[in-house]
Amino acid sequence: MKPIDLREQLLKAIRASGKSMFALSRESGVGYASLHGLVRGGNNPSIATVTKLANVLDLELAKRRKGS
């Protein structure tokens, strides 16, 4: 089973949202510098950051089923 790359999945959702980093930062409460580092620099986000962004991006964090 290939491990899921949560950071990559989050980046795809950010890009697909069409929202600016400023708008995402404002809506999520994630600092602009942290968001910029995630998107541009490859920083790994904390679970708190992932949760905040997931709420704004209407994503659900769930356990993956076996064999997926």
DATA-V224344 format. One record per residue. N is the residue number from 1. PSI is psi as a letter, one per 30 degrees, with the letter a starting at -180 (NA if undefined). NEAR is the number of other C-alpha atoms within 12 Angstrom. Layout:
n->N psi->PSI near->NEAR
n->N psi->PSI near->NEAR
This chain:
n->1 psi->k near->8
n->2 psi->k near->8
n->3 psi->k near->12
n->4 psi->k near->14
n->5 psi->j near->12
n->6 psi->e near->26
n->7 psi->e near->27
n->8 psi->e near->19
n->9 psi->e near->22
n->10 psi->e near->33
n->11 psi->e near->30
n->12 psi->e near->18
n->13 psi->e near->24
n->14 psi->e near->32
n->15 psi->e near->17
n->16 psi->f near->14
n->17 psi->f near->19
n->18 psi->g near->14
n->19 psi->k near->19
n->20 psi->l near->17
n->21 psi->e near->27
n->22 psi->e near->19
n->23 psi->e near->21
n->24 psi->e near->30
n->25 psi->e near->26
n->26 psi->e near->18
n->27 psi->e near->20
n->28 psi->f near->26
n->29 psi->g near->23
n->30 psi->k near->29
n->31 psi->k near->22
n->32 psi->e near->21
n->33 psi->e near->19
n->34 psi->e near->26
n->35 psi->e near->34
n->36 psi->e near->23
n->37 psi->e near->19
n->38 psi->e near->28
n->39 psi->e near->26
n->40 psi->e near->17
n->41 psi->f near->14
n->42 psi->g near->15
n->43 psi->k near->19
n->44 psi->k near->22
n->45 psi->l near->29
n->46 psi->l near->16
n->47 psi->e near->15
n->48 psi->e near->16
n->49 psi->e near->26
n->50 psi->e near->32
n->51 psi->e near->22
n->52 psi->e near->26
n->53 psi->e near->37
n->54 psi->e near->30
n->55 psi->e near->21
n->56 psi->e near->24
n->57 psi->g near->27
n->58 psi->h near->17
n->59 psi->l near->20
n->60 psi->k near->18
n->61 psi->j near->17
n->62 psi->l near->10
n->63 psi->k near->10
n->64 psi->k near->13
n->65 psi->l near->8
n->66 psi->k near->8
n->67 psi->g near->8
n->68 psi->NA near->9
